[in-house]
């Protein structure tokens, strides 16, 4: 109601200024105010037009350039927005607001260092502004300069303890620094200030799960269903609550990545004991692999019509309704490679040498890919290990040629033959070890019960927790962690030593 009233007031103000403009067509101030009102109402084209007219009349009007920059940013014209804000700053270099607007425009272009510089200048002009400290902190956070970000978030919260977004982002930065316990404190404050703050609940879930508190973590994890950036299919059928309903057909629909599907499909076996039938909707490359999952009666993929079902649940909601904790995660291998496919690879991999599958890069569109993936060149020394044959499990390995000829590195490219995960599973079943960054291939090896070494960044995904070399999710997995952000060299040194020791044991 208040929003509607404000909107009506803005419209009345626009009508008043339009009449004023008719009487004074060369009054730049009227046009600037009119442009400002149009911006607030979301009439972006009208706002742009009026502000450009104002600048024709009064080309040194800093506020017009600043408002125009905001309009252009809203229109997605980020480079033009930066240019307009730079004009505003050149006319009023001591304005913290205009420098902050310029910084925001720089962020839209991912020019993070430029944004940080402008925010620092703005903060120096208004050191008592919690919002400016928050803006600086978020830019530092975006640049993954988490220690500096935390310092600025802390300052913002001293000035305004009730700043929900500052509490949330402070918590997210602390989690990225491997401090989930501290993160939880600030994330709970954020949800206390704004109980419906979905992003805060989501980040709280990640911190709780990283710390091993699955009981609380799964409850908060459900808030992902309210975040637009996490696409989850919507159905009219009710969500399953985990109760026993033997006459009902349950649709479990995959979400997020294929690694998530491989990891969480294990819970279908438990769910099947409580319902009459289970339909699994999954990614097409997983169809053949998951066709033998115990508890799944039918698999459907994209493009296929869904059979009738009574109740439904996103796949990653299963551990919550099934009350899964660290202690009761099903640990036995639950996926199996098809015998005929295994035999095909067995006949080809008859060498007596130690056979290692290798994955160095994950999904390039994953938001954390730049941290999770490494380069094949990082494995140069490892690939020269004597009496070891490496098999690339990458579907795409374009950079393989950049570090030498495959025969020099004992690297065999099998990517073209891996049409789906059933093929990959069959190959893995014939290997002695899989070494992988955090990808679906690592989950697959673990689900098959095969030896797998996973290489993870300093700020890992929640499921790998902290300060441990094992995981309750996969008993056959060993974790190699970065000791500091970006340090793959240290990880590789540990892997080389471990591989040498393993070879000696095998021999």
N, C-alpha and C positions, 0 to 999 in steps of 0.2 A: 504493500500500500504506500509506504514511504517512497519507494523507488518510482512508483507511478506518479505520485505527487511532484517529486523532483523533476521527473521527465516533463510533466505538464508545465511546470514553472520555467524550465529551459525553453520549451517551445514558445511560451508567451514572451520570453526575453528575446528570442530570435525574431518574432514578429515585430516587436518594438524596435529592434535594431535595423530590421529591413526597412521600416518606415523612416528611421533616422538616415539610413543610407540613401534613400530616395531624395531626401531633403538636402543631404550633404554628400554627394557622390565622391568627392575628393577628400573625405575625412578618413585618413588611414587608421586612426584609432577605432573608429566604428567597424571597419573591415576586420581589424585584428580581433576585436571582441566577438564579432560575428563568426569568424573562423574558429575561435576558441569554443564557442557554444556548439557549432556544428561538429567539432571534434568530440565534445562530450556526448553528443547525441549519436555519434557514429556516422554522421553524414560526411564521409571523408572526402569525396570529390568536391562537394560544395565548400568544405573547409579549405582544401587546397586552392581552389579558385579564388576565394576571398583573400587568403593570405598572400597569394601571388599578386593580386591587385593592390593590396596594401603596400607591398614592397616596391611596386612600380611608382607609387606615389611617394613613399618614404623609404628609400633604399637602405637607410642606416638604422632601421627599427629592429633591434636585437630580438625583442620578444616575438616578432613575426617570424624571423628565421628559426627561432627555437620551436615555436608551435608548428611551423611548416615541417621541421625535422621530425616532430612527433607524428604528424599526419603521414608523412612519407614512410616512416617506419611501419605504421599500421597498414599501409598499402603494400608492404613488402619491398619497397624500393630502398634497400638498406644503404647502398652506396650514396644515393642522392640524399638520404637522411643524414649521413655523416657529413656530407658537404654543407648542408644547411646548418647543422649544429656547429660546425667549425666557423661558419660566418658569424653565428650568434656569439660564440666565445671570443672571436676576434674583436667584436664590438663591445662586449662586456666581459673582459678576462677575469674580473674579480667576482663573477657570479657563480656560486657553488651549484646552484640549480642547473645552470646552463652547461657547466662542465659535467655534471652528473648525467644530463640528457645526452651529451656527446658520448660519454662512456657507455651508456646503454646502447646507443647506435653502433658503437664499435663491437659490442658483444654480439649484436645481430649478425655481424660479418665474421664472427669468431676471431676478431683481432683482440685477443684477451689482454696481451701486454699493454696495448694502447689504452684499453678500457681501465686497467688497473692504475695506470699513470694518471688518467683524468680523475678517477675516483679519489686517489690519494690527494690530488690538488684540491678537490672539493671538500674532503674531510679536513684538510688544513685550514680551510676558510671557515668551516662550521664544525669545529671539533665536538660540539655538544649535540650534534644531530645523530640520533640513533639510526635513523633511516639511511644516512650516508655511510655510516660504519657498516650497516647491514649490506648495502649495495657493494661496497668494497669487498666485504667478506665473500659475497656470492661470486664475484668475479675471480677472486683468488681460489675459491672452491672449484669453479669451472676450469681453472687452469691447473687443478690438482695440486695446488700449493696449500695443502691442508693445515699445516702448522700455522702458517700466517693467517689463513682463513679463521682458524679457531680463535686466534688472538683478537681479530676484528669482531667476530661474533660475540666474544666475551665482553668487549667494550660496548657493543650495541646493547647487550642485555643489562649491563650496569646502568645504562642510560634509560632503558625501557625493558624491565624484566618481563612485562606482559606481551612482548613481541613474539607472536606464535611462530612466524616464519623464521625468525632468528633462532629460536629454540630448536625448531625442526632441522634447519640446515646445520646448526652447530652439532646436533646429534649425528647427522649424516656424515659430517666431516670427521667426527671422532670415530665413527665406525670404520671409515676409510683408513684411519690411522691404526686400526686394530685394537680399538678401545671400546668394545661393545658395552661394557658395564657402565662407563661414563656416558656413553651415547644414550643409553636407556633412560637415564635421569632427565636429560633435556627433551627427549622425545615424549616422555610421559608428561612433562610440563606443557609441551605443545598441544598434546591431545586434551590436557586439562583446561587449557585456555580456549581451545576450539574443538569441542568433542567430535565434530563431524569432519575434521581435517584429515581427509583420506590419505594424502601423501605422508603425513606424520605417522598415522597408524601403520602404513606400509613400511616405512623406514624403521619403526619400532619393531615390527615383525621380523625384519631382517636382522636387527641387533639381537633380539631375543633368541632367534634360531641360531645365530652365530655363536652365542654364549651357551647354547645347549638347553635353553629353557623351551622345550617343544610344547609343553602344556599351554603356556601363555602365548607362545609364538604362533601356533596354528590359528588361534582365535584372531589375532591381529592380522594374520596373513589373508584372511577373508576380505579385508579392506581393498585388496587389489582389484576386486570385482567392481569397485566404484571409481577406478582410475582410468580415464580415457586412453592413456598411452599403453595400457595393457589390454589388447583386444581379446575378448572372450565371447564366444557365441552365446546368443540369448535364445531361450526357448520358453514356450508358454507352460510347459509341464513343471510341476513343483520340484524344488531342490530336494534331493535325498538327505535325510538327517542322520543316516547311519543305523536306523532302526531295522528290526527284522520285518521284512515284507515279502514273504515267500511267493506271493502271487503276482508280484510286480516285475516288470522289465525295466532295468536301469540302463540309461545311456550315460556312458562316461566319455566326455569329449576332451581330447588333448588340447593343450594350450602352450604358449611360449615355445621353447625350442625342442628339438628332437631328443637332446640329451635329457631334458626334463621328462619327456614321455618314457624314455627307457628307464629312468630312475624310479618313476612313480607307478609304472604299470604293475610292479610287484604287488601292489595293494589290491589289485583286482581279485586275486585269489581269496583274500579275506572277505572282500565285499560280496563275493559270490555265495558265501555261506549264509548271507542274510537276505538275499533276494532270489527271485526265481530264474532270472536270465540277465545276462550282461551283453550289451552292445558297446563296442569300443570304436569311437571315431578318432582316426589318427592321420598323420602325414603319410602320403602315398609311399615314400621310400621305406617306411617301416612296416608296410602291410605284410609282406612275406615273413619277416622276422617275427612279428608278434602273433602270427597265426597259430602258434603252438603255446601261447601263454595260458597257463592253467586258470580257469575261471572265466575266460572270455568265450562267449558262445558265438559271436559274430563280429567281424571287423568291417567297418565302412570307411572309405576315404573320400576326399574331396571329389565332387562331381557325381557321386553315387547317391541315389535316393535313400533317405533314412527310413528304416523299418519303423513300425509303431513302437512306442515306448511309453511308460507311465510316469517315470521319475527320471531326473537327470542330475548330473554333477560334473563340474569341471574337474579334470584329473587331479590337479594339485590341491583340491579340497579334500581328497580322500583321507590323507593322514589325520586331518582335523576331526572328521566325523568318526574315524576309526580309533581315535585317541592314541595315536602313535607317539611313543617317547623314544629317547635314545636306547632304552633298554629292550624295547620290543620290536625294533625294526626287523623285518624278515631278512635274514642274512644269507640264506642258502642261494646258490645260483638258480635263477628263475627263467633264464633264456637259454636256448639251445640252438646250435647250428644244424641245418639240415644235413643228413648223412650223405646224400649224393653230392652236395656241394663241398662238404668236407673232404670226401674221397678225391674229388677233382684236384683240390689244392694239395692234398697229401702226395699224390703222384708227382706233382711238380716240385714240391719242396722237400726233396729226398736228401738234401745235403746234410752231412754230419755237423756242419757248422751251427753255431748258436744263432737262432733266427729271431730277429727283433722287428716288430712293426713300429713305424714312426709317424707321428702327426705333430706338425709344428705350427699349424695355423687353424683357427676356427672360422666361424661365420664372419665375413668381413663387415656385415651390416649390424652385428651385435654392438650395442652401445659401449661395451667395455673391451672390444676386440683389440684395441691398441695396447691394452695392458695384458690381456690373456694370451695373445698370440706372440710368437717370436719369429725369427727368420731362420731359414734352413742353414744359413751361414753360421748361426750360433752353434750348430751341431758339427762343425767341420772336424774338430779333433775326435769327437765321439765316433763319427762315421768312418774313421780310419782305424778303429779298434780291430786288431788282428783276430782272425777266426770267428768273425761275426758277420752275418749277412743282414742288412737292413732292408726292409720292405716298406715303401711309402704307402700309407693308407689314405693319403690325401686324394680327394676327388680332383683337386686342381693343385698342381705344384709347379707353377710357371717359373719360380725362381730357382729350380733345381740346377739349371745350367750355370748359375752364377758362381758356384764354388768349386767347379771342377767336373771332370767326366765321371759319370756314374760308376764305371768300372774301377776307378781309383778310390771311390768312397764306399764300395760294397753296398750301393743303394739301388734297389730294383724298383722301378715304377710300376705299380699295379693299379693305379688309380683308374685307368680307362676300363678295367675289367670289373670294377666295383660298381655295378649298376644300382644297387640298393644295399640296405644294411644286412640283408640275408647273405649277400656275397661277402661283405666285410666280416660278418660273424664267422663264416666258414674259413676265411683266411686266418683270422685271429685264433681260431681253434687249432690251427696247425703251427702256431708260433710259440716260442719259448717265453716271450715277453713283449709287452706293448709299452712304448714310451710316448706319452702324449701330453700336450697342453690341455687346458680345460675345455674339452670338446665332447661331442656325442660319442666319439670313438672310445674315449676313456670310460664313459658310463657303460658302453657296450661290452668292453673287455671285463669290467667288474661284474656286470650282470651275468656274463658267461662263466664267471669263476676263474678267469684266466689271470695270470700275473700281469699287473699293470702298474706302471709308475707314472703318476700325474704330476706335471710341473705347473705350479700355480703362482700368481703374482703376490706381491707383498700384501695388498688388500684383496683377499680372496672372496669368492662367492660364499654366502652364508653356510652352505652345506659342508664346506671343508673345515669349518670352525677355525681354531687357532692353536698354535704351539703343539701340534701333534703330527706324527708321521703316519698314523693310521686313520681309518674312518669307519664308523659303525655301518655305513651304507654298503661297503664292499670289503669283505675280509681279505681279498686277494690284492688290494690296492695299497701302494706305498706313496706317501706324499712328499714331494720335494718343494720347499718353499723359498721364495726370494727373501733374503735377509733385509733388503731395502728395496724401495721402489725401482723397478727397471733393471735390477741386477740379475740378468740371465746368466752372466758369466759365472757367478758363484754357484748357481743352480747346476750348471753344466759340469763344473768341477766335482760337485758331489755325485752327480749321476755317473760320471766317468769312473770315479773311485768305486762306487757301488756296483757298476757293471763288471769291473775287473774282479771284485770280490765274488760276485755271483758266478762268473765264469770259472773261477778257481774251485768253487764248491761243486759245480756241475761236472768238472773234469775229475 
